[in-house]
């Protein structure tokens, strides 16, 4: 049924949005001489940290598990609805408005549950990212100060740079030591966040 297939695709894309291929931030076919490292200018790539840090990878793995659990929870609804729809289609003239209404109600309930689970997965992912950000912030401040940075630029805003200005690797190493993983389950969306 399209209802749950759309949900499965949405969940897969939600989880996939956190995964970036390891070479995505590498400079492919960059210049042989990237130019001088500019004193005081540092660059940081948060998506690389989320994809390569052990905690980022643990969150990715757990989110995939939770998405699979949700798909397993929703699958029986889709099967029941599909069976009921087929029964109604084969019933012809014996089908009543009450039968159609009952099916419509089941479809709406399944859609509502699917939307609730998608919201829970989004909220769960955002909470894990928030926890990672809280752990990364003091690390970034420390590396910023140690490197004598005067400005920290987001790597997404930079096309080509001297790799010596990139502090992402150091930040990942320290985060791996400080926060190797997170353990969590699917979170219910708080009422105020759901509105």
C-alpha positions as CSV (number, residue, x, y, z in Angstrom):
1,X,0.0,0.0,0.0
2,X,1.3,3.5,-0.9
3,X,0.6,4.8,2.6
4,X,3.3,2.8,4.3
5,X,5.6,2.7,1.3
6,X,5.7,6.5,1.3
7,X,6.4,6.4,5.1
8,X,9.2,3.9,4.6
9,X,10.8,6.1,1.9
10,X,10.5,9.1,4.2
11,X,12.1,7.2,7.1
12,X,14.9,5.9,4.9
13,X,15.6,9.4,3.6
14,X,15.5,10.8,7.2
15,X,18.1,8.3,8.3
16,X,20.1,8.6,5.1
17,X,20.3,12.4,5.6
18,X,22.6,11.8,8.5
19,X,25.0,9.7,6.5
20,X,27.5,11.3,4.2
21,X,30.0,9.2,2.2
22,X,33.4,9.4,3.6
23,X,34.9,11.2,0.6
24,X,32.1,13.7,0.3
25,X,34.1,16.4,2.0
26,X,37.4,15.4,0.6
27,X,38.8,17.8,-2.0
28,X,38.6,15.8,-5.2
29,X,41.0,16.9,-7.9
30,X,42.0,19.9,-5.8
31,X,45.0,22.1,-6.6
32,X,48.5,20.6,-6.2
33,X,49.3,23.7,-4.1
34,X,46.4,24.7,-2.0
35,X,48.0,28.0,-1.1
36,X,49.2,29.1,2.3
37,X,47.4,28.4,5.5
38,X,46.0,31.8,6.5
39,X,46.9,32.5,10.2
40,X,43.8,32.8,12.4
41,X,41.4,31.3,9.9
42,X,40.1,27.8,10.8
43,X,37.5,25.6,9.1
44,X,35.2,23.1,10.7
45,X,32.8,20.6,9.0
46,X,30.0,19.4,11.3
47,X,28.6,16.9,8.8
48,X,32.0,15.2,8.7
49,X,32.0,15.0,12.4
50,X,28.5,13.4,12.5
51,X,29.5,10.9,9.8
52,X,33.0,9.9,11.0
53,X,32.9,10.2,14.8
54,X,32.1,7.1,16.7
55,X,29.1,8.7,18.4
56,X,27.8,9.9,15.1
57,X,28.1,6.5,13.7
58,X,26.4,4.9,16.7
59,X,23.5,7.4,16.3
60,X,23.3,6.5,12.6
61,X,23.2,2.8,13.3
62,X,20.6,3.1,16.1
63,X,18.4,5.4,14.0
64,X,18.4,2.8,11.2
65,X,17.4,0.2,13.8
66,X,14.6,2.4,15.1
67,X,13.4,3.0,11.5
68,X,13.3,-0.7,10.9
69,X,11.3,-1.2,14.1
70,X,8.8,1.4,13.0
71,X,8.5,-0.3,9.6
72,X,7.8,-3.6,11.3
73,X,5.2,-1.9,13.5
74,X,3.4,-0.4,10.6
75,X,3.5,-3.4,8.2
76,X,0.6,-5.3,9.8
77,X,-1.6,-2.2,9.4
78,X,-0.8,-2.1,5.7
79,X,-1.5,-5.8,5.3
80,X,-4.8,-5.5,7.1
81,X,-5.9,-2.5,5.1
82,X,-4.8,-4.2,1.9
83,X,-6.7,-7.4,2.8
84,X,-9.8,-5.4,3.7
85,X,-9.6,-3.3,0.5
86,X,-9.3,-6.5,-1.6
87,X,-12.3,-8.0,0.3
88,X,-14.3,-4.9,-0.4
89,X,-13.3,-4.8,-4.1
90,X,-14.3,-8.5,-4.5
91,X,-17.6,-7.9,-2.6
92,X,-19.3,-5.9,-5.3
93,X,-22.9,-4.9,-4.5
94,X,-22.8,-6.5,-1.0
95,X,-20.5,-3.8,0.3
96,X,-22.2,-1.2,2.6
97,X,-21.3,2.3,3.4
98,X,-20.4,1.1,6.9
99,X,-17.8,-1.2,5.4
100,X,-16.3,1.7,3.3
101,X,-16.4,4.0,6.4
102,X,-14.7,1.3,8.5
103,X,-11.9,0.9,6.0
104,X,-11.5,4.7,5.7
105,X,-11.2,4.9,9.5
106,X,-8.5,2.2,9.5
107,X,-6.6,4.0,6.8
108,X,-6.8,7.3,8.8
109,X,-5.6,5.6,12.0
110,X,-2.7,4.0,10.1
111,X,-1.7,7.3,8.6
112,X,-1.9,9.0,12.0
113,X,0.3,6.3,13.5
114,X,2.7,6.6,10.7
115,X,2.9,10.4,11.0
116,X,3.4,10.0,14.8
117,X,6.3,7.5,14.4
118,X,7.9,9.7,11.7
119,X,7.7,12.7,14.1
120,X,9.2,10.6,16.9
121,X,12.1,9.5,14.7
122,X,12.8,13.1,13.7
123,X,12.6,14.3,17.2
124,X,14.8,11.4,18.5
125,X,17.5,12.3,15.8
126,X,17.3,16.0,16.7
127,X,17.8,15.2,20.4
128,X,20.8,13.0,19.7
129,X,22.3,15.7,17.5
130,X,21.7,18.2,20.3
131,X,23.6,16.0,22.7
132,X,26.5,15.7,20.3
133,X,26.5,19.5,19.7
134,X,26.6,20.0,23.5
135,X,29.7,17.7,23.7
136,X,31.4,19.3,20.7
137,X,31.0,22.9,21.7
138,X,33.7,23.0,24.4
139,X,36.0,20.9,22.3
140,X,35.6,23.3,19.4
141,X,36.3,26.2,21.7
142,X,39.5,24.5,23.1
143,X,40.8,23.7,19.6
144,X,39.9,27.2,18.4
145,X,42.0,28.7,21.2
146,X,44.9,26.2,20.8
147,X,45.2,26.8,17.1
148,X,45.0,30.6,17.5
149,X,41.9,30.9,15.4
150,X,40.5,34.4,14.8
151,X,37.5,33.1,12.8
152,X,35.9,29.7,12.4
153,X,34.3,29.1,9.0
154,X,31.8,26.4,8.2
155,X,33.4,24.0,5.6
156,X,30.2,24.0,3.6
157,X,30.9,27.7,2.8
158,X,34.4,26.9,1.5
159,X,35.1,25.4,-1.9
160,X,38.9,24.9,-1.7
161,X,41.2,25.5,1.3
162,X,44.5,24.6,2.7
163,X,43.9,21.4,4.7
164,X,46.1,22.8,7.5
165,X,43.3,25.2,8.4
166,X,40.8,22.3,9.0
167,X,40.2,21.5,12.7
168,X,37.5,18.9,12.1
169,X,39.9,15.9,12.4
170,X,41.2,17.1,15.8
171,X,37.7,17.7,17.0
172,X,36.6,14.2,15.9
173,X,39.5,12.6,17.8
174,X,38.7,14.4,21.0
175,X,34.9,13.8,20.7
176,X,35.7,10.1,20.1
177,X,37.6,10.0,23.4
178,X,35.0,12.0,25.3
179,X,31.7,10.6,23.9
180,X,32.2,7.3,22.1
181,X,28.5,6.5,21.7
182,X,25.0,7.3,22.8
183,X,22.4,4.8,23.8
184,X,18.8,5.7,23.2
185,X,15.3,4.6,22.2
186,X,12.7,6.3,20.1
187,X,11.4,9.4,22.0
188,X,7.9,10.6,22.2
189,X,7.5,14.2,20.9
190,X,6.7,16.6,23.7
191,X,3.3,18.2,23.4
192,X,4.7,21.7,22.9
193,X,7.1,20.5,20.2
194,X,4.4,18.6,18.4
195,X,2.3,21.7,17.8
